Amino acid sequence: MNTEISYIVHKVVAIMDVTYVYAFPIAEQTGVLILTAAPNRPNKNLPSVSDIFAQYPEYRYRVYTEHTARTQLEQGNLFFLHACMPGHLQYCGPDTQAPELLSAAQLQPLLSKARSCFERDYDKAVSFSRGAQFFLEAGQMPPTAFMLHQAFELAYRAAECLVMGREKVCHRIGTHQQYILAHVPQLGQVFAPEKEPDATLLHLIDRAYHEVRYGAYEIRPEQLTVLQAKLDKVLALTEKEFLLRYYACKKGLEDMVQRQAQDCRPLPELAERFRALLGTGGELAPVANEEDLRQAIHGMIKNYFAEVQGAMQLLDSLIALYGEVDKTVDNPGLRYMPA
């Protein structure tokens, strides 16, 4: 644990009932996940936590309950999966039931679930983008704007789950931008509200959610073209954030397997073990009685196959992980990288 993380943990633990603290790399920043034992979100302590992290602007923190983290891990939330990787743990409370929330054996199936969850949410945004293109080609401007709004909102929500663990329940695109700005500045700056053209576009796209269905709504084709270009950027950045975390988890699994393999070292031949056991100067001299010999051989075989089983489980995890069928998002310009 480096000095800064040690200081942060010391200060946070002093004001909150903390069960786990994880620190994990995100591009050029460091994410910190703080988990508490409180049954509800510990809102009353968040201002004090914010004051602590204000001294370290290169850190991006999130505070959740341990129950929330466990639930989200089971559901395939990639933010929690990436944050709670074995090796990222910085603090474990004295009363916690387990030293880690996530084991190497759990990682592979959860990664597969995380990919499926992302594809499901991302594809919804892509479908609305296609719908917008359909209505635009048909010359129907208001439905085009509505479809674009839905695509923006769903893409931002998918990105928020990836980078922050929780989506913002809101229909205003500007609010989504502000929510994610500190964690992914590029996604928080797609629209520049301080500039009149972007402020107008934000106003138009937010109005589309209600007014297209319930009132008169007007928007020009050239404004829709700009909005479509901005949506393409949001979709590309969202996919990029997914791939960044997904492949970080896969690399983490590789590293864990390699470390465990090095700890086990290559398994010697069982026959060599027998020779070492029974030969001159071995653990059992040739004069040992039959029962001693039987017990010794039985124990050796049991230990040997326990090692083999452990190694095979690790190999199975890798084979399952890298044997996934690659999928492609059918969206112009956006393709998943190979698994």
C-alpha positions as CSV (number, residue, x, y, z in Angstrom):
1,M,0.0,0.0,0.0
2,N,1.5,3.3,-1.0
3,T,1.7,6.3,1.3
4,E,-1.2,8.2,-0.2
5,I,-3.6,5.2,-0.2
6,S,-2.5,4.4,3.4
7,Y,-3.3,8.0,4.4
8,I,-6.7,7.9,2.7
9,V,-7.6,4.6,4.2
10,H,-6.6,5.7,7.7
11,K,-8.8,8.9,7.4
12,V,-11.8,7.2,5.9
13,V,-11.8,4.3,8.4
14,A,-11.8,6.8,11.2
15,I,-15.1,8.3,10.2
16,M,-17.0,5.4,8.6
17,D,-17.7,1.8,9.4
18,V,-15.7,0.4,6.5
19,T,-15.5,-3.2,5.6
20,Y,-13.3,-3.0,2.4
21,V,-11.3,-0.5,0.5
22,Y,-10.1,-1.2,-3.0
23,A,-7.8,0.9,-5.2
24,F,-7.5,0.2,-8.9
25,P,-5.9,1.8,-12.0
26,I,-8.1,3.6,-14.5
27,A,-6.0,5.0,-17.4
28,E,-4.0,7.8,-15.8
29,Q,-6.1,7.9,-12.6
30,T,-6.7,5.7,-9.6
31,G,-10.1,4.6,-8.6
32,V,-11.0,3.9,-5.0
33,L,-14.0,1.9,-4.0
34,I,-15.1,2.2,-0.3
35,L,-17.5,-0.4,1.0
36,T,-19.4,0.1,4.3
37,A,-21.4,-2.2,6.6
38,A,-24.3,0.3,6.8
39,P,-27.6,-1.1,5.5
40,N,-28.3,2.1,3.6
41,R,-26.0,4.5,1.7
42,P,-23.9,6.4,4.3
43,N,-24.9,9.9,2.9
44,K,-24.2,11.7,6.2
45,N,-20.5,10.9,6.0
46,L,-20.0,11.7,2.3
47,P,-19.1,15.4,2.7
48,S,-16.2,14.3,5.1
49,V,-15.0,11.7,2.6
50,S,-15.2,14.3,-0.2
51,D,-13.0,16.6,1.9
52,I,-10.4,13.8,2.3
53,F,-10.2,13.1,-1.5
54,A,-10.1,16.9,-2.3
55,Q,-6.5,16.7,-1.3
56,Y,-5.9,14.0,-4.0
57,P,-7.5,15.1,-7.3
58,E,-5.9,12.2,-9.1
59,Y,-8.1,9.7,-7.2
60,R,-11.7,9.0,-8.2
61,Y,-13.7,7.4,-5.4
62,R,-17.1,5.8,-5.0
63,V,-18.8,4.7,-1.7
64,Y,-21.3,1.8,-1.6
65,T,-22.5,-0.7,1.0
66,E,-20.9,-4.1,1.0
67,H,-24.4,-5.6,0.2
68,T,-24.7,-3.5,-2.9
69,A,-21.2,-4.6,-4.1
70,R,-22.0,-8.3,-3.6
71,T,-25.4,-7.9,-5.4
72,Q,-23.8,-6.0,-8.3
73,L,-21.0,-8.6,-8.6
74,E,-23.6,-11.3,-9.0
75,Q,-25.4,-9.3,-11.6
76,G,-22.2,-8.8,-13.7
77,N,-21.6,-5.1,-13.0
78,L,-18.2,-4.6,-14.6
79,F,-17.4,-1.6,-12.4
80,F,-17.5,-3.7,-9.2
81,L,-15.8,-6.6,-11.0
82,H,-12.9,-4.5,-12.0
83,A,-12.6,-2.7,-8.7
84,C,-12.8,-5.8,-6.6
85,M,-10.2,-7.8,-8.5
86,P,-7.9,-9.8,-6.2
87,G,-4.8,-7.7,-5.7
88,H,-6.7,-4.4,-5.6
89,L,-7.7,-4.8,-1.9
90,Q,-6.1,-2.2,0.3
91,Y,-8.1,-2.6,3.6
92,C,-10.3,-5.3,5.1
93,G,-12.2,-4.6,8.3
94,P,-11.6,-6.7,11.4
95,D,-15.1,-8.1,11.4
96,T,-15.4,-9.0,7.7
97,Q,-16.4,-12.6,6.9
98,A,-14.0,-13.1,4.0
99,P,-10.6,-11.4,3.1
100,E,-11.7,-10.9,-0.5
101,L,-15.1,-10.3,-2.2
102,L,-14.0,-11.9,-5.4
103,S,-11.8,-15.0,-6.1
104,A,-10.0,-16.0,-9.2
105,A,-12.4,-19.0,-9.7
106,Q,-15.4,-16.6,-9.7
107,L,-13.8,-14.1,-12.2
108,Q,-14.2,-16.0,-15.5
109,P,-18.0,-16.6,-15.3
110,L,-18.6,-13.1,-14.0
111,L,-16.6,-11.6,-16.8
112,S,-18.8,-13.5,-19.3
113,K,-21.9,-12.2,-17.6
114,A,-20.5,-8.6,-17.6
115,R,-19.9,-8.7,-21.3
116,S,-23.4,-10.0,-21.9
117,C,-24.9,-7.3,-19.7
118,F,-23.0,-4.5,-21.5
119,E,-23.9,-5.8,-24.9
120,R,-27.6,-5.9,-23.9
121,D,-27.6,-2.3,-22.7
122,Y,-25.3,-1.0,-25.5
123,D,-27.4,-2.7,-28.2
124,K,-30.5,-0.8,-27.0
125,A,-28.7,2.5,-27.6
126,V,-27.5,1.3,-31.0
127,S,-31.1,0.3,-31.9
128,F,-32.4,3.8,-31.2
129,S,-29.6,5.2,-33.2
130,R,-30.7,3.1,-36.2
131,G,-34.3,4.2,-35.6
132,A,-33.2,7.8,-35.7
133,Q,-31.5,7.2,-39.1
134,F,-34.7,5.5,-40.4
135,F,-36.9,8.5,-39.5
136,L,-34.4,11.0,-40.7
137,E,-34.3,9.3,-44.1
138,A,-38.1,9.4,-44.1
139,G,-38.0,13.2,-43.5
140,Q,-39.7,12.9,-40.1
141,M,-37.7,15.3,-37.9
142,P,-39.5,15.1,-34.5
143,P,-39.4,11.2,-34.2
144,T,-35.7,11.4,-35.3
145,A,-35.0,13.7,-32.4
146,F,-36.9,11.5,-29.9
147,M,-34.9,8.4,-31.1
148,L,-31.6,10.3,-30.7
149,H,-32.6,11.4,-27.2
150,Q,-33.3,7.8,-26.2
151,A,-30.0,6.6,-27.7
152,F,-28.0,9.3,-25.8
153,E,-29.7,8.5,-22.5
154,L,-29.2,4.7,-22.8
155,A,-25.5,5.2,-23.9
156,Y,-24.8,7.5,-21.0
157,R,-26.5,5.1,-18.5
158,A,-24.5,2.2,-19.8
159,A,-21.3,4.2,-19.4
160,E,-22.2,5.3,-15.9
161,C,-22.7,1.7,-14.8
162,L,-19.2,0.9,-16.2
163,V,-17.3,3.7,-14.7
164,M,-19.2,4.6,-11.5
165,G,-21.2,1.5,-10.7
166,R,-24.6,3.1,-10.8
167,E,-26.6,4.9,-13.5
168,K,-28.2,8.3,-13.1
169,V,-32.0,8.0,-13.3
170,C,-32.6,11.1,-15.3
171,H,-33.8,12.1,-18.8
172,R,-31.8,15.3,-19.2
173,I,-28.6,14.6,-21.3
174,G,-26.9,17.6,-19.7
175,T,-27.3,16.1,-16.3
176,H,-25.8,12.8,-17.5
177,Q,-22.8,14.8,-18.8
178,Q,-22.3,16.5,-15.5
179,Y,-22.7,13.2,-13.6
180,I,-19.9,11.4,-15.5
181,L,-17.6,14.4,-16.1
182,A,-15.1,13.8,-13.3
183,H,-14.7,10.1,-14.2
184,V,-14.6,10.3,-18.0
185,P,-14.0,14.0,-19.0
186,Q,-14.5,13.2,-22.7
187,L,-18.0,11.9,-22.1
188,G,-18.7,14.9,-19.9
189,Q,-17.7,17.4,-22.6
190,V,-19.6,16.1,-25.7
191,F,-21.8,19.2,-25.4
192,A,-20.3,22.5,-24.3
193,P,-23.2,24.2,-22.6
194,E,-21.3,27.5,-22.3
195,K,-21.3,27.8,-26.1
196,E,-24.6,28.9,-27.7
197,P,-24.8,26.2,-30.5
198,D,-24.3,23.3,-28.0
199,A,-26.6,24.9,-25.5
200,T,-29.3,25.1,-28.1
201,L,-28.8,21.5,-29.1
202,L,-28.9,20.3,-25.5
203,H,-32.2,22.2,-25.0
204,L,-33.6,20.7,-28.2
205,I,-32.7,17.1,-27.4
206,D,-34.0,17.3,-23.9
207,R,-37.3,18.9,-25.0
208,A,-37.7,16.0,-27.5
209,Y,-38.3,13.5,-24.8
210,H,-41.6,15.1,-23.8
211,E,-42.7,17.4,-26.6
212,V,-42.4,15.0,-29.5
213,R,-45.1,12.9,-27.8
214,Y,-47.3,15.5,-26.2
215,G,-46.8,18.8,-28.0
216,A,-45.5,20.7,-31.1
217,Y,-41.8,20.2,-31.7
218,E,-39.5,21.6,-34.4
219,I,-35.9,20.9,-35.2
220,R,-33.8,21.4,-38.4
221,P,-32.2,18.6,-40.4
222,E,-28.7,20.1,-40.0
223,Q,-29.2,20.1,-36.2
224,L,-30.1,16.5,-36.3
225,T,-26.9,15.8,-38.3
226,V,-24.8,17.4,-35.6
227,L,-26.6,15.5,-32.9
228,Q,-26.1,12.2,-34.7
229,A,-22.3,12.9,-34.9
230,K,-22.2,13.6,-31.2
231,L,-24.2,10.4,-30.5
232,D,-21.6,8.4,-32.5
233,K,-18.9,9.9,-30.3
234,V,-20.8,8.9,-27.1
235,L,-21.3,5.4,-28.4
236,A,-17.6,5.0,-29.3
237,L,-16.4,6.4,-26.0
238,T,-18.8,4.1,-24.1
239,E,-17.5,1.1,-25.9
240,K,-13.9,2.2,-25.3
241,E,-14.6,2.4,-21.5
242,F,-16.0,-1.1,-21.6
243,L,-13.0,-2.6,-23.4
244,L,-10.6,-0.8,-21.1
245,R,-12.1,-2.4,-18.0
246,Y,-13.0,-5.7,-19.6
247,Y,-9.4,-6.4,-20.8
248,A,-7.9,-5.1,-17.6
249,C,-9.9,-7.9,-15.8
250,K,-8.8,-10.5,-18.3
251,K,-5.2,-9.4,-17.9
252,G,-5.7,-9.6,-14.1
253,L,-6.9,-13.2,-14.5
254,E,-3.9,-14.1,-16.6
255,D,-1.5,-12.6,-14.0
256,M,-3.3,-14.5,-11.2
257,V,-3.0,-17.8,-13.1
258,Q,0.7,-17.2,-13.8
259,R,1.4,-16.4,-10.1
260,Q,-0.4,-19.5,-8.9
261,A,1.4,-21.6,-11.5
262,Q,4.8,-20.2,-10.3
263,D,3.8,-20.9,-6.7
264,C,2.9,-24.5,-7.6
265,R,6.0,-25.0,-9.8
266,P,6.0,-27.8,-12.5
267,L,4.6,-31.0,-11.0
268,P,7.3,-33.7,-10.9
269,E,6.5,-37.2,-12.2
270,L,4.7,-39.3,-9.7
271,A,7.2,-42.1,-10.3
272,E,10.1,-39.8,-9.3
273,R,8.2,-39.1,-6.1
274,F,8.0,-42.8,-5.4
275,R,11.7,-43.3,-6.0
276,A,12.5,-40.5,-3.7
277,L,10.2,-42.0,-1.1
278,L,11.4,-45.6,-1.3
279,G,15.1,-45.2,-2.3
280,T,18.1,-45.3,-0.1
281,G,18.0,-42.4,2.3
282,G,14.3,-41.7,1.4
283,E,11.6,-40.9,3.8
284,L,10.7,-44.6,4.1
285,A,13.4,-47.2,4.2
286,P,12.8,-50.5,2.3
287,V,12.4,-52.2,5.7
288,A,9.2,-50.2,6.4
289,N,6.1,-52.3,7.1
290,E,3.4,-52.7,4.6
291,E,0.9,-50.5,6.4
292,D,3.3,-47.6,6.7
293,L,4.1,-47.9,3.0
294,R,0.5,-48.0,2.0
295,Q,-0.4,-44.9,4.0
296,A,2.6,-43.0,2.6
297,I,1.8,-43.9,-1.0
298,H,-1.9,-43.1,-0.5
299,G,-1.0,-39.7,1.0
300,M,1.4,-38.9,-1.9
301,I,-1.2,-39.8,-4.5
302,K,-3.9,-37.7,-2.8
303,N,-1.6,-34.7,-2.6
304,Y,-0.5,-35.1,-6.2
305,F,-4.0,-35.2,-7.6
306,A,-5.1,-32.3,-5.5
307,E,-2.3,-30.3,-7.1
308,V,-3.4,-31.6,-10.6
309,Q,-7.0,-30.7,-9.9
310,G,-6.1,-27.2,-8.8
311,A,-4.0,-26.7,-11.9
312,M,-6.8,-28.0,-14.2
313,Q,-9.3,-25.7,-12.6
314,L,-7.1,-22.7,-13.4
315,L,-6.6,-24.0,-17.0
316,D,-10.4,-24.5,-17.4
317,S,-10.9,-20.9,-16.4
318,L,-8.5,-19.7,-19.0
319,I,-9.9,-21.9,-21.7
320,A,-13.5,-20.8,-20.9
321,L,-12.4,-17.2,-20.9
322,Y,-10.5,-17.2,-24.1
323,G,-12.9,-19.6,-25.8
324,E,-15.7,-17.1,-25.8
325,V,-17.3,-16.5,-29.2
326,D,-16.5,-13.0,-30.3
327,K,-19.5,-10.8,-31.0
328,T,-19.7,-7.7,-33.2
329,V,-22.0,-4.8,-32.5
330,D,-23.8,-4.1,-35.7
331,N,-23.2,-0.3,-35.7
332,P,-21.3,1.6,-38.3
333,G,-17.8,2.3,-37.1
334,L,-18.1,0.5,-33.8
335,R,-16.8,-3.1,-33.5
336,Y,-15.8,-5.1,-30.5
337,M,-12.1,-5.8,-30.3
338,P,-11.3,-9.6,-30.4
339,A,-11.6,-11.3,-27.1
